[in-house]
Amino acid sequence: MRANRITANLRVADIGEAKSFYTDFLGLSTEEFTMGWVARYTSPETGAHLQLVTRDATAPEDAVVSVHTDDVETAYAQAQELGFDIVRPLTTEAWGVRRFLVRAPDGNVVNIVKHHP
């Protein structure tokens, strides 16, 4: 699998309450998207970014990071072949991404995702 980008998923109780720290203080002032339970903020100058997550709306567990890849199908097959614990099977979500969640051997849950153009 080839990771194109990795995004930290920070667990917060309320995105609205947490937002100003990350946007005003840290300078991640561009809101790339928000869906109520997850929002991604990016620095327009550097491209540094992160996601604030209250809870994953469709998965049984929250991921600590999202790993963006061009070939999510092959990544899914590799994860299965290697015997990793699949937390959520490969799914096309209502908001247009194709993803699966896998548990790393250390216990962290990782969201492997491909965004459709």
MMTF fields as JSON, N, C-alpha, C and O atoms, coordinates in Angstrom:
{
  "mmtfVersion": "1.0.0",
  "mmtfProducer": "UNKNOWN",
  "numBonds": 467,
  "numAtoms": 468,
  "numGroups": 117,
  "numChains": 1,
  "numModels": 1,
  "chainsPerModel": [1],
  "groupsPerChain": [117],
  "chainIdList": ["A"],
  "bondAtomList": [4, 2, 8, 6, 12, 10, 16, 14, 20, 18, 24, 22, 28, 26, 32, 30, 36, 34, 40, 38, 44, 42, 48, 46, 52, 50, 56, 54, 60, 58, 64, 62, 68, 66, 72, 70, 76, 74, 80, 78, 84, 82, 88, 86, 92, 90, 96, 94, 100, 98, 104, 102, 108, 106, 112, 110, 116, 114, 120, 118, 124, 122, 128, 126, 132, 130, 136, 134, 140, 138, 144, 142, 148, 146, 152, 150, 156, 154, 160, 158, 164, 162, 168, 166, 172, 170, 176, 174, 180, 178, 184, 182, 188, 186, 192, 190, 196, 194, 200, 198, 204, 202, 208, 206, 212, 210, 216, 214, 220, 218, 224, 222, 228, 226, 232, 230, 236, 234, 240, 238, 244, 242, 248, 246, 252, 250, 256, 254, 260, 258, 264, 262, 268, 266, 272, 270, 276, 274, 280, 278, 284, 282, 288, 286, 292, 290, 296, 294, 300, 298, 304, 302, 308, 306, 312, 310, 316, 314, 320, 318, 324, 322, 328, 326, 332, 330, 336, 334, 340, 338, 344, 342, 348, 346, 352, 350, 356, 354, 360, 358, 364, 362, 368, 366, 372, 370, 376, 374, 380, 378, 384, 382, 388, 386, 392, 390, 396, 394, 400, 398, 404, 402, 408, 406, 412, 410, 416, 414, 420, 418, 424, 422, 428, 426, 432, 430, 436, 434, 440, 438, 444, 442, 448, 446, 452, 450, 456, 454, 460, 458, 464, 462],
  "bondOrderList": [1, 1, 1, 1, 1, 1, 1, 1, 1, 1, 1, 1, 1, 1, 1, 1, 1, 1, 1, 1, 1, 1, 1, 1, 1, 1, 1, 1, 1, 1, 1, 1, 1, 1, 1, 1, 1, 1, 1, 1, 1, 1, 1, 1, 1, 1, 1, 1, 1, 1, 1, 1, 1, 1, 1, 1, 1, 1, 1, 1, 1, 1, 1, 1, 1, 1, 1, 1, 1, 1, 1, 1, 1, 1, 1, 1, 1, 1, 1, 1, 1, 1, 1, 1, 1, 1, 1, 1, 1, 1, 1, 1, 1, 1, 1, 1, 1, 1, 1, 1, 1, 1, 1, 1, 1, 1, 1, 1, 1, 1, 1, 1, 1, 1, 1, 1],
  "groupList": [{"groupName": "MET", "atomNameList": ["N", "CA", "C", "O"], "elementList": ["N", "C", "C", "O"], "formalChargeList": [0, 0, 0, 0], "bondAtomList": [1, 0, 2, 1, 3, 2], "bondOrderList": [1, 1, 2], "singleLetterCode": "M", "chemCompType": "L-PEPTIDE LINKING"}, {"groupName": "ARG", "atomNameList": ["N", "CA", "C", "O"], "elementList": ["N", "C", "C", "O"], "formalChargeList": [0, 0, 0, 0], "bondAtomList": [1, 0, 2, 1, 3, 2], "bondOrderList": [1, 1, 2], "singleLetterCode": "R", "chemCompType": "L-PEPTIDE LINKING"}, {"groupName": "ALA", "atomNameList": ["N", "CA", "C", "O"], "elementList": ["N", "C", "C", "O"], "formalChargeList": [0, 0, 0, 0], "bondAtomList": [1, 0, 2, 1, 3, 2], "bondOrderList": [1, 1, 2], "singleLetterCode": "A", "chemCompType": "L-PEPTIDE LINKING"}, {"groupName": "ASN", "atomNameList": ["N", "CA", "C", "O"], "elementList": ["N", "C", "C", "O"], "formalChargeList": [0, 0, 0, 0], "bondAtomList": [1, 0, 2, 1, 3, 2], "bondOrderList": [1, 1, 2], "singleLetterCode": "N", "chemCompType": "L-PEPTIDE LINKING"}, {"groupName": "ILE", "atomNameList": ["N", "CA", "C", "O"], "elementList": ["N", "C", "C", "O"], "formalChargeList": [0, 0, 0, 0], "bondAtomList": [1, 0, 2, 1, 3, 2], "bondOrderList": [1, 1, 2], "singleLetterCode": "I", "chemCompType": "L-PEPTIDE LINKING"}, {"groupName": "THR", "atomNameList": ["N", "CA", "C", "O"], "elementList": ["N", "C", "C", "O"], "formalChargeList": [0, 0, 0, 0], "bondAtomList": [1, 0, 2, 1, 3, 2], "bondOrderList": [1, 1, 2], "singleLetterCode": "T", "chemCompType": "L-PEPTIDE LINKING"}, {"groupName": "LEU", "atomNameList": ["N", "CA", "C", "O"], "elementList": ["N", "C", "C", "O"], "formalChargeList": [0, 0, 0, 0], "bondAtomList": [1, 0, 2, 1, 3, 2], "bondOrderList": [1, 1, 2], "singleLetterCode": "L", "chemCompType": "L-PEPTIDE LINKING"}, {"groupName": "VAL", "atomNameList": ["N", "CA", "C", "O"], "elementList": ["N", "C", "C", "O"], "formalChargeList": [0, 0, 0, 0], "bondAtomList": [1, 0, 2, 1, 3, 2], "bondOrderList": [1, 1, 2], "singleLetterCode": "V", "chemCompType": "L-PEPTIDE LINKING"}, {"groupName": "ASP", "atomNameList": ["N", "CA", "C", "O"], "elementList": ["N", "C", "C", "O"], "formalChargeList": [0, 0, 0, 0], "bondAtomList": [1, 0, 2, 1, 3, 2], "bondOrderList": [1, 1, 2], "singleLetterCode": "D", "chemCompType": "L-PEPTIDE LINKING"}, {"groupName": "GLY", "atomNameList": ["N", "CA", "C", "O"], "elementList": ["N", "C", "C", "O"], "formalChargeList": [0, 0, 0, 0], "bondAtomList": [1, 0, 2, 1, 3, 2], "bondOrderList": [1, 1, 2], "singleLetterCode": "G", "chemCompType": "PEPTIDE LINKING"}, {"groupName": "GLU", "atomNameList": ["N", "CA", "C", "O"], "elementList": ["N", "C", "C", "O"], "formalChargeList": [0, 0, 0, 0], "bondAtomList": [1, 0, 2, 1, 3, 2], "bondOrderList": [1, 1, 2], "singleLetterCode": "E", "chemCompType": "L-PEPTIDE LINKING"}, {"groupName": "LYS", "atomNameList": ["N", "CA", "C", "O"], "elementList": ["N", "C", "C", "O"], "formalChargeList": [0, 0, 0, 0], "bondAtomList": [1, 0, 2, 1, 3, 2], "bondOrderList": [1, 1, 2], "singleLetterCode": "K", "chemCompType": "L-PEPTIDE LINKING"}, {"groupName": "SER", "atomNameList": ["N", "CA", "C", "O"], "elementList": ["N", "C", "C", "O"], "formalChargeList": [0, 0, 0, 0], "bondAtomList": [1, 0, 2, 1, 3, 2], "bondOrderList": [1, 1, 2], "singleLetterCode": "S", "chemCompType": "L-PEPTIDE LINKING"}, {"groupName": "PHE", "atomNameList": ["N", "CA", "C", "O"], "elementList": ["N", "C", "C", "O"], "formalChargeList": [0, 0, 0, 0], "bondAtomList": [1, 0, 2, 1, 3, 2], "bondOrderList": [1, 1, 2], "singleLetterCode": "F", "chemCompType": "L-PEPTIDE LINKING"}, {"groupName": "TYR", "atomNameList": ["N", "CA", "C", "O"], "elementList": ["N", "C", "C", "O"], "formalChargeList": [0, 0, 0, 0], "bondAtomList": [1, 0, 2, 1, 3, 2], "bondOrderList": [1, 1, 2], "singleLetterCode": "Y", "chemCompType": "L-PEPTIDE LINKING"}, {"groupName": "TRP", "atomNameList": ["N", "CA", "C", "O"], "elementList": ["N", "C", "C", "O"], "formalChargeList": [0, 0, 0, 0], "bondAtomList": [1, 0, 2, 1, 3, 2], "bondOrderList": [1, 1, 2], "singleLetterCode": "W", "chemCompType": "L-PEPTIDE LINKING"}, {"groupName": "PRO", "atomNameList": ["N", "CA", "C", "O"], "elementList": ["N", "C", "C", "O"], "formalChargeList": [0, 0, 0, 0], "bondAtomList": [1, 0, 2, 1, 3, 2], "bondOrderList": [1, 1, 2], "singleLetterCode": "P", "chemCompType": "L-PEPTIDE LINKING"}, {"groupName": "HIS", "atomNameList": ["N", "CA", "C", "O"], "elementList": ["N", "C", "C", "O"], "formalChargeList": [0, 0, 0, 0], "bondAtomList": [1, 0, 2, 1, 3, 2], "bondOrderList": [1, 1, 2], "singleLetterCode": "H", "chemCompType": "L-PEPTIDE LINKING"}, {"groupName": "GLN", "atomNameList": ["N", "CA", "C", "O"], "elementList": ["N", "C", "C", "O"], "formalChargeList": [0, 0, 0, 0], "bondAtomList": [1, 0, 2, 1, 3, 2], "bondOrderList": [1, 1, 2], "singleLetterCode": "Q", "chemCompType": "L-PEPTIDE LINKING"}],
  "groupTypeList": [0, 1, 2, 3, 1, 4, 5, 2, 3, 6, 1, 7, 2, 8, 4, 9, 10, 2, 11, 12, 13, 14, 5, 8, 13, 6, 9, 6, 12, 5, 10, 10, 13, 5, 0, 9, 15, 7, 2, 1, 14, 5, 12, 16, 10, 5, 9, 2, 17, 6, 18, 6, 7, 5, 1, 8, 2, 5, 2, 16, 10, 8, 2, 7, 7, 12, 7, 17, 5, 8, 8, 7, 10, 5, 2, 14, 2, 18, 2, 18, 10, 6, 9, 13, 8, 4, 7, 1, 16, 6, 5, 5, 10, 2, 15, 9, 7, 1, 1, 13, 6, 7, 1, 2, 16, 8, 9, 3, 7, 7, 3, 4, 7, 11, 17, 17, 16],
  "groupIdList": [1, 2, 3, 4, 5, 6, 7, 8, 9, 10, 11, 12, 13, 14, 15, 16, 17, 18, 19, 20, 21, 22, 23, 24, 25, 26, 27, 28, 29, 30, 31, 32, 33, 34, 35, 36, 37, 38, 39, 40, 41, 42, 43, 44, 45, 46, 47, 48, 49, 50, 51, 52, 53, 54, 55, 56, 57, 58, 59, 60, 61, 62, 63, 64, 65, 66, 67, 68, 69, 70, 71, 72, 73, 74, 75, 76, 77, 78, 79, 80, 81, 82, 83, 84, 85, 86, 87, 88, 89, 90, 91, 92, 93, 94, 95, 96, 97, 98, 99, 100, 101, 102, 103, 104, 105, 106, 107, 108, 109, 110, 111, 112, 113, 114, 115, 116, 117],
  "secStructList": [7, 7, 7, 1, 3, 3, 3, 3, 3, 3, 3, 7, 1, 7, 2, 2, 2, 2, 2, 2, 0, 0, 0, 0, 0, 1, 7, 7, 7, 3, 3, 3, 3, 3, 7, 1, 1, 3, 3, 3, 3, 3, 7, 6, 6, 6, 7, 7, 3, 3, 3, 3, 3, 1, 7, 7, 1, 1, 1, 1, 1, 7, 7, 1, 3, 3, 3, 3, 7, 1, 7, 2, 2, 2, 2, 2, 2, 2, 2, 2, 2, 6, 6, 7, 3, 3, 3, 3, 3, 3, 3, 3, 7, 6, 6, 1, 3, 3, 3, 3, 3, 3, 3, 7, 6, 6, 1, 7, 3, 3, 3, 3, 3, 3, 3, 7, 7],
  "xCoordList": [0.841, 0.0, 0.881, 1.953, 0.437, 1.159, 0.304, -0.808, 0.838, 0.153, 0.491, 1.663, -0.541, -0.341, -0.353, 0.306, -1.116, -1.252, -1.78, -2.545, -1.372, -1.871, -2.418, -1.763, -3.632, -4.308, -4.58, -5.169, -4.155, -4.471, -5.953, -6.516, -6.58, -7.98, -8.005, -7.775, -8.285, -8.294, -9.706, -10.643, -9.839, -11.137, -11.465, -10.676, -12.635, -13.111, -14.569, -15.284, -14.998, -16.383, -17.329, -18.447, -16.866, -17.713, -16.825, -15.944, -17.048, -16.211, -16.313, -15.301, -17.509, -17.704, -16.917, -16.343, -16.889, -16.146, -14.641, -13.894, -14.187, -12.749, -12.166, -10.97, -12.994, -12.552, -11.621, -10.592, -11.94, -11.164, -9.709, -8.824, -9.446, -8.052, -7.251, -6.149, -7.799, -7.089, -7.075, -6.102, -8.137, -8.18, -7.491, -6.676, -7.803, -7.24, -5.808, -4.904, -5.612, -4.297, -3.286, -2.165, -3.665, -2.729, -2.69, -1.8, -3.641, -3.623, -4.179, -3.948, -4.915, -5.536, -6.9, -7.946, -6.855, -8.054, -8.971, -10.095, -8.52, -9.375, -10.144, -9.549, -11.457, -12.281, -12.545, -13.346, -11.873, -12.031, -13.403, -14.009, -13.891, -15.244, -15.675, -14.843, -16.969, -17.523, -18.804, -19.618, -18.958, -20.164, -20.855, -21.662, -20.545, -21.16, -20.379, -20.146, -19.975, -19.215, -17.73, -16.924, -17.364, -15.96, -15.789, -16.657, -14.645, -14.318, -12.805, -12.052, -12.358, -10.923, -10.544, -11.215, -9.448, -8.93, -7.492, -6.705, -7.165, -5.876, -5.297, -6.03, -3.975, -3.282, -3.165, -2.603, -3.687, -3.578, -2.133, -1.805, -1.281, 0.114, 0.98, 1.841, 0.761, 1.663, 1.038, 1.756, -0.273, -0.94, -1.044, -1.61, -0.505, -0.655, -2.147, -2.914, -2.551, -3.984, -4.239, -3.345, -5.486, -5.95, -7.462, -8.12, -7.997, -9.447, -9.869, -9.222, -10.957, -11.59, -12.757, -13.55, -12.866, -13.876, -14.561, -13.902, -15.893, -16.623, -16.846, -16.748, -17.147, -17.308, -17.496, -18.025, -17.072, -17.262, -18.721, -19.242, -19.375, -20.812, -21.183, -22.322, -20.249, -20.614, -19.754, -20.029, -18.738, -17.842, -18.009, -18.39, -17.728, -17.889, -16.83, -17.021, -15.714, -14.643, -14.108, -14.28, -13.466, -12.858, -11.425, -10.716, -10.999, -9.629, -8.766, -9.235, -7.511, -6.598, -5.984, -5.604, -5.888, -5.396, -6.184, -6.767, -6.186, -6.729, -5.569, -4.841, -5.403, -4.34, -4.992, -5.814, -4.621, -5.192, -4.343, -3.116, -5.011, -4.318, -5.08, -6.276, -4.404, -5.055, -5.697, -6.573, -5.277, -5.755, -6.241, -5.555, -7.419, -7.97, -8.349, -8.306, -8.717, -9.079, -7.882, -7.999, -6.736, -5.525, -5.087, -4.66, -5.185, -4.827, -5.703, -5.218, -6.996, -7.925, -7.539, -7.507, -7.253, -6.855, -5.572, -5.454, -4.616, -3.357, -3.601, -3.025, -4.451, -4.751, -5.377, -5.057, -6.258, -6.88, -5.856, -5.826, -5.011, -3.984, -3.02, -2.554, -2.729, -1.802, -2.472, -1.811, -3.776, -4.492, -4.793, -5.055, -4.761, -5.071, -6.56, -7.388, -6.886, -8.266, -8.963, -8.61, -9.94, -10.717, -11.851, -12.75, -11.802, -12.79, -14.066, -15.168, -13.915, -15.057, -14.649, -13.599, -15.452, -15.073, -15.073, -15.6, -14.479, -14.41, -15.818, -16.674, -16.039, -17.373, -17.272, -16.333, -18.232, -18.376, -19.381, -20.543, -18.935, -19.778, -20.702, -20.434, -21.773, -22.766, -22.146, -22.641, -21.069, -20.441, -19.362, -18.641, -19.238, -18.431, -17.056, -16.378, -16.599, -15.285, -15.432, -16.489, -14.375, -14.32, -13.262, -12.137, -13.623, -12.703, -12.95, -13.979, -11.951, -12.103, -11.282, -10.366, -11.614, -10.866, -10.193, -10.806, -8.929, -8.119, -7.405, -6.999, -7.261, -6.554, -5.092, -4.787, -4.198, -2.768, -2.427, -3.167, -1.332, -0.957, -0.806, -0.92, -0.55, -0.417, -1.761, -1.816, -2.851, -4.189, -4.826, -6.037, -4.051, -4.62, -5.474, -5.129, -6.599, -7.471, -7.107, -6.999, -6.921, -6.493, -7.568, -8.031, -7.953, -8.914, -8.126, -7.354, -8.312, -7.661, -8.713, -9.774, -8.427, -9.473, -8.99, -7.831, -9.923, -9.699, -10.846, -12.016, -10.505, -11.492, -11.735, -10.789, -12.984, -13.326, -13.345, -13.77, -12.879, -12.859, -14.241, -14.385],
  "yCoordList": [-1.185, 0.0, 1.242, 1.25, 2.267, 3.544, 4.621, 4.901, 5.222, 6.322, 7.627, 7.97, 8.358, 9.66, 10.803, 11.826, 10.602, 11.629, 10.942, 9.981, 11.434, 10.918, 12.094, 13.126, 11.92, 12.966, 12.481, 11.417, 13.259, 12.928, 13.155, 14.159, 12.231, 12.35, 12.593, 11.675, 13.825, 14.177, 14.062, 14.672, 13.283, 13.085, 14.324, 14.747, 14.899, 16.063, 15.819, 15.078, 16.436, 16.293, 17.099, 16.668, 18.279, 19.166, 19.918, 20.673, 19.72, 20.365, 21.879, 22.572, 22.398, 23.847, 24.49, 25.565, 23.836, 24.371, 24.252, 25.117, 23.208, 22.972, 23.762, 24.052, 24.101, 24.672, 25.877, 25.921, 26.841, 28.087, 27.863, 28.566, 26.909, 26.631, 26.237, 26.74, 25.346, 24.814, 25.789, 25.837, 26.564, 27.506, 28.822, 29.305, 29.404, 30.707, 30.595, 31.265, 29.748, 29.655, 28.911, 29.386, 27.761, 26.98, 27.403, 26.979, 28.233, 28.749, 27.81, 28.006, 26.786, 25.866, 26.434, 25.879, 27.553, 28.372, 27.961, 28.456, 27.071, 26.624, 25.385, 24.354, 25.489, 24.322, 23.602, 24.062, 22.479, 21.737, 21.101, 21.078, 20.589, 20.051, 19.872, 19.81, 19.791, 19.459, 18.674, 19.002, 17.635, 16.808, 16.677, 15.77, 17.564, 17.518, 16.667, 17.087, 15.484, 14.58, 14.569, 14.069, 15.118, 15.219, 16.493, 16.859, 17.162, 18.355, 18.397, 18.088, 18.779, 18.871, 20.335, 21.097, 20.712, 22.074, 22.053, 21.177, 23.042, 23.088, 24.488, 25.476, 24.567, 25.853, 26.208, 25.434, 27.374, 27.755, 28.031, 27.952, 28.349, 28.651, 27.404, 27.333, 26.417, 25.263, 23.946, 23.008, 23.862, 22.605, 21.664, 20.577, 22.069, 21.248, 21.108, 22.051, 19.928, 19.699, 18.665, 17.924, 18.64, 17.625, 17.566, 18.458, 16.496, 16.344, 16.282, 15.63, 16.963, 16.866, 15.902, 16.026, 14.947, 13.901, 13.729, 13.552, 13.783, 13.502, 12.01, 11.475, 11.331, 9.882, 9.547, 10.356, 8.374, 7.972, 7.592, 6.743, 8.207, 8.017, 6.643, 6.21, 5.938, 4.662, 3.484, 2.35, 3.72, 2.637, 2.346, 3.23, 1.116, 0.756, 1.352, 1.399, 1.808, 2.424, 3.636, 3.755, 4.526, 5.71, 5.404, 4.681, 5.954, 5.808, 6.94, 8.07, 6.64, 7.673, 8.47, 9.627, 7.849, 8.533, 8.06, 6.976, 8.9, 8.523, 8.505, 9.488, 7.38, 7.221, 7.238, 6.38, 8.216, 8.401, 7.632, 7.727, 6.874, 6.076, 6.116, 6.409, 5.826, 5.787, 4.442, 4.348, 3.388, 2.036, 1.36, 0.507, 1.746, 1.227, -0.251, -0.983, -0.692, -2.097, -3.011, -4.03, -2.65, -3.449, -3.395, -4.41, -2.233, -2.109, -3.02, -3.659, -3.078, -3.932, -5.408, -6.159, -5.808, -7.194, -7.535, -8.629, -6.621, -6.848, -6.983, -7.857, -6.123, -6.191, -7.538, -8.128, -8.017, -9.321, -10.451, -11.345, -10.406, -11.43, -11.494, -12.57, -10.341, -10.285, -10.643, -10.737, -10.838, -11.269, -10.179, -10.47, -8.925, -7.826, -7.819, -8.263, -7.318, -7.221, -6.095, -4.925, -6.447, -5.463, -4.989, -5.76, -3.725, -3.146, -2.783, -2.942, -2.296, -1.986, -2.401, -1.974, -3.227, -3.686, -2.558, -1.472, -2.84, -1.872, -1.437, -2.26, -0.13, 0.437, 1.74, 2.512, 1.983, 3.304, 4.055, 3.66, 5.136, 5.889, 6.84, 7.205, 7.229, 8.121, 9.45, 10.089, 9.873, 11.162, 11.004, 11.959, 9.813, 9.666, 9.072, 8.891, 8.757, 8.136, 6.617, 6.086, 5.945, 4.481, 4.203, 4.692, 3.407, 3.232, 1.928, 1.271, 1.581, 0.513, 0.896, 1.714, 0.303, 0.537, -0.753, -1.82, -0.651, -1.808, -1.521, -0.39, -2.572, -2.411, -2.789, -3.894, -1.867, -2.153, -3.127, -3.211, -3.857, -4.79, -4.137, -4.815, -2.826, -2.122, -1.728, -1.184, -2.003, -1.7, -0.456, -0.275, 0.409, 1.614, 1.26, 0.378, 1.964, 1.779, 2.839, 4.026, 2.376, 3.233, 3.212, 2.147, 4.394, 4.571, 4.638, 5.575, 3.656, 3.658, 4.144, 3.532, 5.238, 5.92, 6.386, 6.754, 6.353, 6.947, 7.919, 7.549, 9.146, 10.149, 10.086, 10.039, 10.086, 10.071, 11.501, 12.416, 11.692, 13.062, 13.629, 14.763],
  "zCoordList": [0.0, 0.0, 0.0, 0.606, -0.666, -0.695, -0.044, -0.491, 1.019, 1.698, 0.998, 0.844, 0.573, -0.065, 0.944, 0.759, 2.011, 3.043, 4.293, 4.208, 5.439, 6.714, 7.506, 7.649, 8.018, 8.772, 10.184, 10.375, 11.179, 12.567, 12.821, 12.383, 13.524, 13.921, 15.423, 16.211, 15.816, 17.239, 17.795, 17.279, 18.838, 19.497, 20.321, 21.165, 20.068, 20.824, 21.218, 20.543, 22.298, 22.738, 21.846, 21.564, 21.403, 20.608, 19.621, 20.031, 18.345, 17.325, 17.4, 17.295, 17.579, 17.649, 18.776, 18.605, 19.923, 21.064, 20.873, 21.33, 20.214, 20.032, 18.86, 18.839, 17.906, 16.634, 16.774, 16.1, 17.612, 17.646, 18.055, 17.568, 18.928, 19.297, 18.069, 17.853, 17.269, 16.106, 14.939, 14.186, 14.779, 13.655, 13.986, 13.2, 15.131, 15.487, 16.009, 15.51, 17.013, 17.642, 16.761, 16.58, 16.217, 15.408, 13.945, 13.207, 13.511, 12.146, 11.096, 9.902, 11.528, 10.569, 10.185, 10.52, 9.476, 9.3, 8.154, 8.063, 7.283, 6.18, 6.609, 6.924, 6.619, 6.927, 5.605, 4.791, 5.398, 4.146, 4.05, 2.979, 5.16, 5.199, 6.642, 7.547, 6.848, 8.155, 7.932, 7.069, 8.728, 8.627, 9.979, 10.182, 10.883, 12.207, 13.191, 14.324, 12.776, 13.65, 13.321, 14.105, 12.164, 11.753, 10.927, 10.135, 11.131, 10.347, 10.154, 11.078, 8.96, 8.686, 8.521, 7.824, 9.182, 9.149, 8.644, 9.001, 7.801, 7.131, 7.181, 7.144, 7.265, 7.162, 5.688, 4.913, 5.281, 3.874, 3.456, 2.272, 4.407, 4.085, 3.964, 3.087, 4.835, 4.893, 4.454, 4.106, 4.464, 4.149, 5.344, 5.228, 6.491, 7.702, 7.985, 7.789, 8.445, 8.626, 9.719, 10.125, 10.179, 11.112, 11.059, 10.524, 11.624, 11.694, 13.147, 13.966, 13.459, 14.767, 14.617, 13.684, 15.526, 15.428, 16.775, 17.799, 16.766, 18.006, 18.159, 19.263, 17.052, 16.98, 15.512, 14.749, 15.118, 13.723, 13.532, 14.254, 12.577, 12.386, 11.851, 12.026, 11.199, 10.59, 11.028, 10.636, 11.817, 12.238, 13.726, 14.493, 14.132, 15.538, 16.457, 17.672, 15.888, 16.673, 15.929, 14.716, 16.653, 16.052, 15.644, 16.345, 14.509, 14.042, 14.586, 14.728, 14.89, 15.383, 14.239, 14.417, 13.058, 11.862, 10.655, 10.652, 9.633, 8.328, 7.349, 7.211, 6.672, 5.688, 4.313, 3.994, 3.509, 2.181, 1.167, 1.171, 0.306, -0.699, -2.011, -2.027, -3.102, -4.411, -4.695, -5.555, -3.983, -4.273, -3.0, -2.435, -2.558, -1.314, -1.438, -0.45, -2.635, -2.829, -2.594, -1.913, -3.156, -2.954, -1.498, -0.946, -0.869, 0.551, 1.403, 2.337, 1.082, 1.819, 1.655, 2.63, 0.431, 0.175, 0.926, 1.479, 0.952, 1.673, 3.167, 3.816, 3.716, 5.151, 5.498, 6.529, 4.647, 4.872, 4.772, 5.617, 3.727, 3.534, 4.717, 5.092, 5.295, 6.427, 7.751, 8.785, 7.712, 8.902, 9.908, 11.075, 9.474, 10.388, 10.724, 9.928, 11.899, 12.356, 11.588, 11.739, 10.774, 10.026, 10.932, 11.267, 11.322, 12.235, 11.485, 12.01, 10.26, 9.376, 7.976, 7.497, 7.302, 5.966, 4.942, 5.183, 3.813, 2.72, 2.336, 2.012, 2.38, 2.194, 1.421, 1.614, 0.55, -0.054, 0.804, 0.896, 1.431, 2.351, 1.592, 0.447, 2.239, 1.63, 1.2, 0.271, 1.864, 1.531, 0.457, 0.17, -0.143, -1.341, -1.195, -2.206, 0.001, 0.138, 0.161, 0.503, -0.203, -0.088, 0.961, 0.859, 1.986, 3.099, 3.842, 3.687, 4.661, 5.633, 6.858, 6.773, 7.988, 9.214, 9.619, 9.598, 9.989, 10.35, 11.669, 11.939, 12.486, 13.761, 13.544, 13.096, 13.865, 13.82, 14.948, 15.928, 14.828, 15.888, 17.264, 18.285, 17.3, 18.583, 19.182, 20.285, 18.455, 18.957, 18.375, 18.504, 17.736, 17.134, 15.928, 15.141, 15.794, 14.639, 13.599, 13.906, 12.359, 11.26, 10.171, 9.762, 9.711, 8.63, 7.328, 7.12, 6.45, 5.14, 4.149, 4.02, 3.449, 2.686, 1.311, 1.12, 0.371, -0.943, -1.197, -1.105, -1.514, -1.865, -3.355, -4.142, -3.743, -5.155, -5.669, -4.964, -6.911, -7.466, -7.662, -8.118]
}
